[in-house]
Amino acid sequence: MTSAVSFQKVSRHFGSVRAVDAVDLDIVPGEFFAMLGPSGSGKTTCLRLIAGFEQPTAGSISIFGERAEGVPPYRRNVNTVFQDYALFPHLNVLDNVAYGLMVKGIGRPERQKAAEDALALVRLPGYGARRPGQLSGGQRQRVALARALVNQPKVLLLDEPLGALDLKLRENMQEELKSLQKALGITFVFVTHDQGEALSMADRVAVFNDGKIMQIGTPEDIYQRPKTRFVADFVGSSNVLPPDFVQRYAGQHRWGSLRPESIRIGRAAKGDGVAARLVSTNYLGATTRLALDAEGLRLHVIVPAGAALPREGEAVALTFNREQLHLMDDLG
Amino acid sequence: MRSDRGPSAPIGLKLAATGGLLFLHLPILLIFVYAFTTEEKSFVWPPPGLTTQWFAVTWNRPDVWQALSLSVRVAAISTAIALVLGTLCAAAVSRTKFFGRETISLLVILPIALPGIITGIALRSAFALAEIPFSFWTIVLGHATFCVVVVYNNAVARFRRTSGSMIEASMDLGADGFQTFRHVVLPNIATALLAGGMLAFALSFDEVIVTTFTAGQQQTVPIWMLEELIRPRQRPVTNVVAMVVVLVTLLPILVAYYLTRDGDQIAGSGK
């Protein structure tokens, strides 16, 4: 099967900066694909390479089997939802949504009908006459989404579209985007630095760092079986354990990753487990996050709300199941 | 809350402010009054009598019409040139970063910072060197040097407030460069261009110094007025023309002010 988007050894350099460095990538048609990474990791540049705003320095890109190098953005069957929405302030909402059809030369009645339908799809029916300036952030985001979807793109690119929304709205939009994608069957490529967002929405996640892809996999793969220390630390702030530590408790001289929710806290007197001392507690609502000092190693433990907590400075013993300790290769 | 509900200003300050305003604007009112005087050889205060005959006299003087027509044509064409060049330059400077960008920005603004006499002398010697005879077009070129600045400044300020991703969004939605300019860029900078264009027109219309150096035998309105003041005959005609000039230059500046007051400065209106 042809990939929706395929990168072969794609690089994009800005002067001496390797924003994207020999990236290989295959996005399956119809999947919800997330590109996750800290700022400056190359994920947005990858998105702009797909959209056509950037051209690769080396390597080749194809979209549904067609070579994309040198093809300008306006000749690609790909649409983007921009981080700042980039709505046209001089046009009303309906004309904003109909813009893509207008420049393609589709007649006014037909394109307005299509724009109305797209607005209904993002649950903003009847908002056509308003100006973008009169809408809230969440509504603008929906307009930007409708404006992209009305063109029936083969791939929809979303550049941190939820970044500017408040928490409640963001959670609602996550669900809505996910069900919209299921209903339309369009390939979504979603850029985010929020690991929670990537894990909850995507079918597959690519974790970026320093212009390279560290790992591609299902959210569960990425979370439970991180391949590198970076992925373990960036996705869900795992406890990254050095080889000497792992040697003692698992018998192998390799780096290990231990999720903070996999650790249990017991009394120091029992003798087994890792001896540790409580440094601080962070109340997070549903859970509490504890920072502990285990023989000079800083470990984090997450316990559910209501659990009995040790006092600060108190000595405790930490235990975990051997299978919860995930071993990693010694990479970045 | 602003300070308009605070204690009122001391009486001395009020007097000083009133005095300042009167000093600025009384002489202009005086010009208007002299347009109606019956005394034609010299300006006497108070005017011995009032008449509207000078409007008819002015209407029938072909030299007034020639000067007016020349000024309007020069201002219109300089403004048109400035609109094209200023917009292109502003787009280049604000959209991309390139080596020497700040220098180019400074060089474009320089003609308005330089005294007009320098621009005038420089252009005159350049025309002489290139053996270009003085004509309508040499005046237009001279005026275009500072008209470009006004348009450029207004356009740059607007481009800076226009989100760059809007242009990308337009391309992303299938519009090529020309369609993007027509449907997105132009509507967003239109008021800035209108304001810049009106200011440029007003500047060109009452320009004296650069015109003196770049005109041949032709007289624009301000030059015609200078000549006229030397001759002690039908003096109030000059005042009638002055009133017209005030209206022709003041109205565009006011319109430009209202078009751009939400944020843009009327760059270069101080010249």
Boltz contact constraints between the chains, C-beta under 6 A:
constraints:
  - contact:
      token1: [A, 53]
      token2: [B, 168]
      max_distance: 6.0
  - contact:
      token1: [A, 73]
      token2: [B, 171]
      max_distance: 6.0
  - contact:
      token1: [A, 73]
      token2: [B, 172]
      max_distance: 6.0
  - contact:
      token1: [A, 74]
      token2: [B, 171]
      max_distance: 6.0
  - contact:
      token1: [A, 74]
      token2: [B, 174]
      max_distance: 6.0
  - contact:
      token1: [A, 74]
      token2: [B, 175]
      max_distance: 6.0
  - contact:
      token1: [A, 74]
      token2: [B, 176]
      max_distance: 6.0
  - contact:
      token1: [A, 79]
      token2: [B, 172]
      max_distance: 6.0
  - contact:
      token1: [A, 80]
      token2: [B, 172]
      max_distance: 6.0
  - contact:
      token1: [A, 82]
      token2: [B, 165]
      max_distance: 6.0
  - contact:
      token1: [A, 82]
      token2: [B, 169]
      max_distance: 6.0
  - contact:
      token1: [A, 84]
      token2: [B, 165]
      max_distance: 6.0
  - contact:
      token1: [A, 86]
      token2: [B, 165]
      max_distance: 6.0
  - contact:
      token1: [A, 86]
      token2: [B, 166]
      max_distance: 6.0
  - contact:
      token1: [A, 86]
      token2: [B, 169]
      max_distance: 6.0
  - contact:
      token1: [A, 88]
      token2: [B, 184]
      max_distance: 6.0
  - contact:
      token1: [A, 90]
      token2: [B, 187]
      max_distance: 6.0
  - contact:
      token1: [A, 90]
      token2: [B, 188]
      max_distance: 6.0
  - contact:
      token1: [A, 99]
      token2: [B, 173]
      max_distance: 6.0
  - contact:
      token1: [A, 100]
      token2: [B, 173]
      max_distance: 6.0
  - contact:
      token1: [A, 100]
      token2: [B, 174]
      max_distance: 6.0
  - contact:
      token1: [A, 103]
      token2: [B, 174]
      max_distance: 6.0
  - contact:
      token1: [A, 103]
      token2: [B, 175]
      max_distance: 6.0
  - contact:
      token1: [A, 103]
      token2: [B, 179]
      max_distance: 6.0
  - contact:
      token1: [A, 104]
      token2: [B, 174]
      max_distance: 6.0
